[in-house]
Amino acid sequence: MTYKLRTATVAVMAGLSMLLTGCVSTQSSASAEQGKLMVAPVMPDYKLEVTLARLNDILTSAELTPEQRARFHYDRGVIYDSVGLRILSRIDFHQALKLQPNLADAYNFIGIYYTQEGEFEAAYEAFDAVLELAPEYDYAYLNRGIALYYGERNELAVSDMQSFYGADEQDGYRALWLFITELEIDAEQAKAHLMSHREKLTDSAWSTTLVDFYLGKLTREQVFSAAKEGVNHPNEYAERLCEAYFYIAKVAQKQGQYNDAANYFRLALATNIYDFVEHRYARVELAKVSQMIAEQ
């Protein structure tokens, strides 16, 4: 089963939790698609608004055990996060932890927020807590690896990404993030590893398209064309574009095409797919690229 690279998240419908899920060109020859959004930004599902209203009512008026109240705060926090209301979601996650200190999922979200804010030591501690409470929580390795990557602790980042990749070697997203972190240590070896990992991927998977782009087998235009194929639900095209914009931007950034990279990071943000890893860190990347442009 192919899934999007979201951080592990859980949303509530009718008071019950259900699992959600979380390129090579030159600057002078950017694709025709660059600079415009090819799909309308995703708007919140009305069902989430209904569920949010129910959760507010439950938390205000219902008699709940501390464990139940913690779970409802967590569930409401996930909904807030999915629509980009990070301050409200963070408040709910902290409240959930006050009531139930062993809630690994809440620590995971808090670690992500610390990473986005550049508070890396606090992020490491949060993800350490996740893995102490739930050693099999493989997405904690991804999220801690990303925190280590942005904190420029590259060898530790690679170690975490190797653990994340090892949990499912048929997942193209895991191969990509391992490559991105390995690239900071040894570019040639990272490329060789990605080529080897590509052999384990399904050709028809969307994530494989992104890997092939990184291997130079596909152009930007071919990636955008592939994003339209085999779409199974209304938001899937926007989700794929969010991912494509982010990973294309990372390549442009590495090649010194900073204006291209900034444009693609902005487009990733404009999709409003708030709970995708790619959207979460597009703003972090945009700040870095903008600084590079200012220094030119």
C-alpha positions in Angstrom: 0.0 0.0 0.0 1.4 3.4 -1.0 1.0 6.2 1.5 1.9 9.8 1.7 4.8 10.9 3.8 2.8 12.5 6.6 3.9 12.5 10.1 1.9 9.8 11.9 -1.4 11.6 12.7 -4.8 10.6 14.1 -8.1 12.4 13.4 -11.5 11.9 15.1 -14.8 11.4 13.4 -17.9 11.3 15.7 -15.7 11.1 18.8 -13.7 8.1 17.7 -10.1 8.1 16.5 -9.2 6.8 13.0 -5.8 6.7 11.3 -4.9 9.4 8.9 -2.0 9.3 7.4 1.5 12.9 8.3 14.4 16.8 -11.2 17.1 18.5 -12.9 16.8 21.8 -14.7 18.7 25.0 -15.0 17.4 28.3 -13.6 17.3 29.8 -17.1 15.1 27.0 -18.5 12.6 26.5 -15.7 9.4 24.6 -16.7 6.3 26.3 -17.8 4.5 25.2 -14.7 6.8 27.1 -12.4 5.4 30.2 -10.7 1.7 29.1 -10.9 -0.3 26.8 -8.7 -1.8 24.0 -10.8 -4.6 23.1 -8.4 -6.7 25.1 -6.0 -5.4 25.1 -2.4 -7.1 22.4 -0.3 -9.9 23.7 2.0 -10.8 22.0 5.2 -13.4 19.3 4.9 -16.7 20.3 6.5 -16.7 17.0 8.3 -13.7 18.2 10.3 -15.6 21.3 11.4 -18.5 19.1 12.5 -16.1 16.8 14.4 -14.3 19.8 16.0 -17.7 21.2 17.2 -18.5 17.8 18.8 -15.1 17.6 20.5 -15.5 21.1 21.9 -18.9 20.1 23.3 -17.5 16.9 24.8 -14.5 18.7 26.4 -16.8 21.4 27.8 -19.7 19.5 29.1 -19.0 15.7 29.4 -17.8 13.9 32.5 -14.6 12.3 31.4 -11.7 10.3 33.1 -8.3 11.9 32.8 -7.4 9.4 30.1 -10.5 10.2 28.1 -10.0 13.9 28.4 -6.3 13.5 27.3 -7.4 11.5 24.2 -10.0 14.1 23.2 -7.5 17.0 23.7 -5.1 15.0 21.5 -7.7 14.3 18.9 -8.7 18.0 18.8 -5.1 18.9 18.5 -4.7 16.7 15.4 -7.6 18.4 13.7 -6.2 21.9 14.5 -2.9 20.7 13.1 -4.5 19.4 9.9 -5.9 22.9 9.1 -2.8 24.8 10.1 -3.8 26.1 13.5 -0.5 25.1 15.2 -0.8 27.2 18.3 -4.2 25.7 19.2 -3.0 22.2 18.4 0.2 22.7 20.5 -1.9 23.8 23.5 -4.1 20.7 23.2 -1.1 18.4 22.9 0.5 19.9 26.0 -2.8 19.6 27.8 -3.0 15.9 26.8 0.4 15.3 28.2 -0.5 16.9 31.5 -3.3 14.4 31.8 -1.6 11.4 30.3 2.2 11.8 30.3 2.8 8.6 28.4 1.1 9.7 25.2 3.8 9.1 22.6 1.8 10.6 19.7 1.6 14.0 21.5 5.4 14.1 22.1 5.8 13.3 18.4 3.8 16.4 17.4 5.5 18.6 19.9 8.9 17.5 18.6 7.8 18.4 15.1 6.8 21.9 16.2 10.2 22.4 18.0 12.0 21.4 14.8 10.0 23.9 12.8 10.9 26.6 15.3 14.6 25.7 15.3 14.6 24.5 18.9 16.5 21.4 18.1 17.6 20.2 21.6 13.9 20.3 22.7 12.9 18.5 19.6 15.5 15.7 20.2 14.2 15.3 23.8 10.6 15.0 22.6 11.5 12.4 20.0 13.6 10.5 22.5 10.5 10.4 24.7 8.5 9.0 21.9 11.0 6.2 21.3 11.3 5.5 25.0 7.5 5.1 25.3 7.0 3.3 21.9 10.3 1.8 20.5 8.5 0.6 17.4 7.2 4.0 16.5 9.2 4.3 13.2 8.0 7.7 12.3 9.8 9.1 15.3 13.0 8.1 13.6 12.0 10.1 10.5 11.0 13.1 12.6 14.1 13.0 14.8 16.2 12.4 11.7 14.7 15.6 10.1 15.4 17.5 13.3 19.0 16.3 13.3 19.3 17.2 9.6 18.2 20.8 10.2 20.3 20.9 13.3 23.3 20.0 11.1 24.1 16.8 13.0 24.4 14.9 9.8 25.8 11.5 10.9 23.1 11.1 13.5 20.5 12.2 11.0 21.7 9.5 8.6 21.6 6.9 11.4 17.9 7.7 12.1 17.0 7.7 8.5 18.6 4.3 8.0 16.4 3.0 10.8 13.4 4.6 9.2 14.2 3.2 5.8 15.0 -0.2 7.2 11.4 -0.5 8.4 10.0 -0.5 4.9 12.6 -0.7 2.0 9.8 -0.6 -0.6 8.8 2.9 0.4 10.2 5.6 -2.0 9.8 8.4 0.5 12.0 6.6 3.0 14.6 6.1 0.3 14.4 9.8 -0.6 14.9 11.1 3.0 17.8 8.7 3.5 19.3 10.1 0.3 18.7 13.7 1.4 20.6 13.2 4.7 23.4 11.1 3.1 23.9 13.8 0.6 25.3 16.1 3.3 28.1 13.6 4.0 29.1 11.9 0.7 27.2 12.9 -2.5 28.6 10.0 -4.6 27.8 7.4 -2.0 24.3 8.8 -1.5 23.6 8.6 -5.2 24.9 5.0 -5.3 22.7 4.0 -2.4 19.6 5.6 -4.0 20.3 3.8 -7.2 20.5 0.5 -5.2 17.3 1.3 -3.3 15.4 2.1 -6.5 15.6 -1.5 -7.4 13.3 -2.4 -4.5 10.6 0.1 -5.5 7.4 -0.5 -7.5 7.6 1.3 -10.8 4.0 2.5 -10.8 4.2 4.1 -7.3 4.1 7.9 -7.2 7.0 8.0 -4.7 9.1 6.1 -7.3 8.5 8.9 -9.7 10.1 11.3 -7.3 13.0 8.9 -6.8 13.5 8.6 -10.6 13.5 12.4 -10.8 16.4 12.5 -8.2 18.2 9.9 -10.3 17.9 12.1 -13.4 15.6 9.7 -15.2 12.7 12.2 -15.3 12.3 15.9 -16.0 10.2 18.3 -14.0 7.6 18.3 -16.7 7.4 14.5 -16.5 7.0 14.6 -12.8 4.1 17.1 -13.0 2.5 14.9 -15.7 2.8 11.8 -13.6 1.2 13.6 -10.7 -2.1 13.7 -12.5 -2.2 9.9 -13.2 -4.0 7.4 -11.1 -5.5 9.9 -8.7 -8.0 8.2 -6.4 -9.5 10.9 -4.2 -10.2 14.7 -4.6 -7.2 16.0 -2.7 -4.7 13.5 -4.0 -3.5 15.8 -6.9 -2.9 18.7 -4.5 -1.0 16.3 -2.1 1.2 15.1 -4.9 1.9 18.6 -6.0 2.9 19.5 -2.5 5.4 16.7 -2.5 6.7 17.4 -6.0 7.2 21.1 -5.4 9.1 20.4 -2.2 11.4 17.7 -3.6 12.0 19.7 -6.9 12.9 22.7 -4.7 15.4 20.7 -2.8 17.2 19.7 -6.0 17.1 23.3 -7.3 18.5 24.5 -3.9 21.4 22.0 -4.1 22.2 23.2 -7.6 22.4 26.8 -6.5 19.1 27.7 -8.3 17.9 29.7 -5.3 15.1 31.6 -7.0 13.7 28.4 -8.5 13.9 26.7 -5.1 12.1 29.6 -3.4 9.3 29.6 -5.9 8.7 25.9 -5.5 8.8 26.1 -1.7 6.2 28.8 -1.9 4.0 26.6 -4.2 4.3 23.7 -1.7 3.0 26.0 1.0 0.2 27.3 -1.2 -1.3 23.8 -1.5 -2.4 24.0 2.2 -1.6 20.3 2.8 -0.6 21.2 6.4 0.0 17.7 7.8 2.4 16.6 5.1 6.1 16.6 6.0 6.8 18.4 2.8 4.5 21.3 3.8 5.8 21.4 7.4 9.4 22.0 6.3 8.8 24.0 3.1 8.7 27.2 5.3 11.9 26.2 7.0 13.6 25.7 3.7 12.1 28.9 2.2 13.7 30.9 5.1 17.1 29.3 4.4 16.8 29.9 0.6 15.7 33.5 1.1 18.8 34.1 3.2 21.0 32.6 0.5 19.4 34.9 -2.1 19.9 37.9 0.2 23.6 37.1 0.5 24.2 36.8 -3.2 
